[in-house]
Amino acid sequence: MTQSIAIALVSGGLDSMVSAARAREDGHRLLALSIDYNQRHKVELDAAAKIAAMLGAERHVVLPLDLRAFGGSALTADIEVPKTGVGTDIPITYVPARNTIFLSLALGWAEAAGARDLYIGVNALDYSGYPDCRPEFIAGFEKLAELATKAGVEGHPFRIQAPLQTMTKADIVREAARLGLDAGMSWSCYDPTPEGLHCGLCDSCRLRSRGFEEAGLPDPTRYAIQS
């Protein structure tokens, strides 16, 4: 039998690295997709390239899509990244409809490449409250993919794989260790320092640091400030 193909969204972060590694573990040939959306933390794209190579992706496409033209987020506009702690409201680091946009691009490549599985590293437990990380969103997009594509209407539906959906950040750290991944290759910080360090105070840094602490595993991340 021909080995199946999976499209994995690889941002360069820990979650997407583990998700893509799960695609490989599930037996798929791996195609990696990263989006250069002119994000504040473009250093994550360097991490994405290293991760894609490490996982043996057959292709790694870095697609330019300048979301600074829209703005509306601390990651795509001149808005300060919050550093007071993870709150209960959807933070300004939310990029409007980002995962919808990214999955749509991955879906286009999947249909062209004959892939049926799309992997995305979202989770809805230890996260910043983004609406496009919830199980309802993943289920809704999977239905949309069936309705919106030639493959779908001809009876070849797509599967949106979110293997980290119900994991805590500590679970994800442990999963990275189980898979034999070097978590230090990944990048999480939204507001890198000029010296190339994780700031240590943004939501993403706090969640990452707490995940390693709760997992009881050493954190390889270099933080400017330890939260």
GIQUITA-V924989 format. One record per backbone hydrogen bond with DSSP energy under -0.5 kcal/mol. CO is the residue of the C=O (numbers start at 0). NH is the residue of the N-H. E is the energy in kcal/mol with one decimal. If there is no record, write none. Layout:
co=CO nh=NH e=E
co=CO nh=NH e=E
//
This chain:
co=3 nh=28 e=-3.4
co=4 nh=115 e=-1.0
co=4 nh=116 e=-0.9
co=5 nh=7 e=-0.6
co=5 nh=30 e=-2.4
co=6 nh=8 e=-0.5
co=6 nh=118 e=-3.0
co=7 nh=9 e=-0.6
co=7 nh=32 e=-2.8
co=8 nh=10 e=-0.6
co=11 nh=186 e=-3.3
co=12 nh=16 e=-1.8
co=13 nh=17 e=-2.3
co=14 nh=18 e=-2.5
co=15 nh=19 e=-2.4
co=16 nh=20 e=-2.1
co=17 nh=21 e=-1.9
co=18 nh=22 e=-1.6
co=19 nh=23 e=-1.8
co=20 nh=24 e=-2.5
co=21 nh=25 e=-2.2
co=22 nh=27 e=-1.9
co=23 nh=26 e=-1.7
co=28 nh=5 e=-2.8
co=29 nh=57 e=-2.7
co=29 nh=58 e=-0.7
co=30 nh=7 e=-2.9
co=31 nh=60 e=-2.5
co=32 nh=9 e=-2.6
co=33 nh=35 e=-0.6
co=33 nh=62 e=-2.8
co=34 nh=36 e=-1.3
co=35 nh=64 e=-2.7
co=36 nh=66 e=-0.9
co=38 nh=41 e=-0.7
co=39 nh=41 e=-0.8
co=40 nh=43 e=-2.2
co=41 nh=44 e=-2.0
co=41 nh=45 e=-0.5
co=42 nh=45 e=-0.9
co=42 nh=46 e=-1.3
co=43 nh=47 e=-2.3
co=44 nh=48 e=-2.0
co=45 nh=49 e=-1.7
co=46 nh=50 e=-2.5
co=47 nh=51 e=-2.8
co=48 nh=52 e=-2.0
co=49 nh=53 e=-2.5
co=50 nh=54 e=-2.3
co=51 nh=56 e=-2.5
co=52 nh=55 e=-1.2
co=58 nh=31 e=-2.7
co=59 nh=61 e=-0.5
co=60 nh=33 e=-2.8
co=60 nh=62 e=-0.7
co=61 nh=63 e=-0.5
co=62 nh=35 e=-2.3
co=64 nh=66 e=-1.3
co=65 nh=68 e=-1.3
co=66 nh=69 e=-1.2
co=66 nh=70 e=-2.3
co=72 nh=75 e=-1.0
co=72 nh=76 e=-0.7
co=74 nh=39 e=-1.8
co=76 nh=78 e=-2.4
co=81 nh=202 e=-0.5
co=88 nh=90 e=-0.5
co=90 nh=93 e=-1.8
co=91 nh=73 e=-2.6
co=93 nh=95 e=-0.6
co=94 nh=97 e=-2.3
co=96 nh=100 e=-2.5
co=97 nh=101 e=-3.0
co=98 nh=102 e=-2.6
co=99 nh=103 e=-1.8
co=100 nh=104 e=-1.9
co=101 nh=105 e=-2.5
co=102 nh=106 e=-2.6
co=103 nh=107 e=-2.0
co=104 nh=108 e=-1.9
co=105 nh=109 e=-2.6
co=106 nh=110 e=-2.6
co=107 nh=111 e=-1.8
co=108 nh=112 e=-2.6
co=109 nh=113 e=-1.1
co=109 nh=114 e=-2.4
co=115 nh=158 e=-3.4
co=116 nh=6 e=-2.4
co=117 nh=160 e=-3.4
co=118 nh=8 e=-2.6
co=119 nh=121 e=-0.5
co=124 nh=126 e=-1.3
co=127 nh=90 e=-0.7
co=129 nh=132 e=-1.4
co=130 nh=133 e=-1.1
co=133 nh=136 e=-0.6
co=133 nh=137 e=-1.8
co=134 nh=138 e=-2.6
co=135 nh=139 e=-2.2
co=136 nh=140 e=-2.7
co=137 nh=141 e=-2.0
co=138 nh=142 e=-1.8
co=139 nh=143 e=-2.2
co=140 nh=144 e=-2.8
co=141 nh=145 e=-1.4
co=142 nh=146 e=-1.7
co=143 nh=147 e=-2.2
co=144 nh=148 e=-0.7
co=148 nh=152 e=-2.2
co=149 nh=153 e=-1.5
co=150 nh=155 e=-2.9
co=151 nh=154 e=-1.5
co=157 nh=159 e=-0.5
co=158 nh=117 e=-2.7
co=158 nh=160 e=-0.9
co=159 nh=161 e=-0.6
co=160 nh=119 e=-2.4
co=161 nh=164 e=-2.1
co=163 nh=166 e=-2.3
co=164 nh=123 e=-2.3
co=166 nh=125 e=-0.6
co=167 nh=171 e=-2.0
co=168 nh=172 e=-2.3
co=169 nh=173 e=-2.3
co=170 nh=174 e=-2.4
co=171 nh=175 e=-2.4
co=172 nh=176 e=-1.8
co=173 nh=177 e=-2.6
co=174 nh=178 e=-2.2
co=175 nh=180 e=-2.7
co=176 nh=179 e=-1.2
co=180 nh=182 e=-1.0
co=181 nh=184 e=-2.3
co=182 nh=185 e=-1.5
co=192 nh=195 e=-2.3
co=196 nh=192 e=-2.2
co=197 nh=223 e=-3.3
co=198 nh=224 e=-0.8
co=201 nh=205 e=-2.5
co=202 nh=206 e=-2.6
co=203 nh=207 e=-2.1
co=204 nh=208 e=-2.9
co=205 nh=209 e=-2.4
co=206 nh=210 e=-2.0
co=207 nh=211 e=-1.9
co=208 nh=212 e=-2.1
co=209 nh=213 e=-3.0
co=210 nh=214 e=-1.8
co=211 nh=215 e=-1.0
co=211 nh=216 e=-1.9
co=212 nh=215 e=-0.6
co=217 nh=219 e=-0.7
co=220 nh=222 e=-0.8
co=221 nh=197 e=-2.6
co=224 nh=226 e=-0.7
//
